[in-house]
Amino acid sequence: MQNRPVRLSKPVYETLPYAYMLSGLLAVAGSYYLERSWWADVVMVLGVLCLIGGVVVLLKRRDARARRSEYKGGSLDGFGSE
């Protein structure tokens, strides 16, 4: 059996960070409507983690795309040697 990485379609891949952040916002908002209990705290923490995760993924992608656009062309093996 071949060991190939799983690839997502581009629309799904691009919307994942927004889905993470939306689920985080919904969880944080939902935690306010739950009775004051340990369950509300768990939902709040999970919501904050989803929000942070979505923002981190967006920022990492932005940085990777900026770096890739700076180095158009081949590999960086010969970079700096003249």
N, C-alpha and C positions, 0 to 999 in steps of 0.2 A: 504494500500500500504506500502510495506516495505521500510525502509530508509537505503539503502546499499551504501557504498562508491563506487565510480567508480574506477575500476582497469584498468591500461594500461598494454599491453603486455610488456615483458621485453625489447625486441629490441626498441620499441617505447619509453619506459621510459628512457633507457640509451642514446638515441640519442637526447632527448629534449634539454639539455644544449648546445649541439653543434649546434642544429638548431637555438636556441636563439642567439648564438654568430655569426653564419653565417648571419642571418637576420640583426643583428646589423651592421656587417661589410658591407653588401650590402647597408644598409640605409645610413651609413656614406659615403661610396663611391658615392652613388647616389646623396647625397646632394651636392657634388662638381660639378656634371653635371647639376644640376638645376640652373636656373637663380638666381641671387642674389636677394632673396625675403624672405618674412617671411616664406614661405613654405619650403625653403631650411633649415632654422633654425629649424623648427619643425621636419623635417626628421632627421636632425643631432642629436637633443636631443633624439628622440625616438631610434635612432641607438645606441647612447651611453648607454641609459638605457637598451637596449637589451643586449649589450655586458656585462655590469656590472651584469645584472641579470643572464646571463649564467655562468659567472665566480663564482658568489656567490653560485649558485646551485651546481656547480662542487665541490667547496670547502666544502660546507655543507655535501654533500654526502661522500666525502673523510673522513672528520672528523667523521661522524657517523659510517662509516665502520671500521675505526681505533678503535673507542671506543668499538664497538661490538666485534671486534676480541680480545680485551684485556680481556673481560668478557665472555669467552666461558662458556657455561653451563646454569644453572638456573637463577633465578632472583637475584636482588641485595638486597633483603630484609634483609638478614642476614649478609650483608657485614660489616665487621669491628667488629662484636661481636664475642668474642671468649670464 
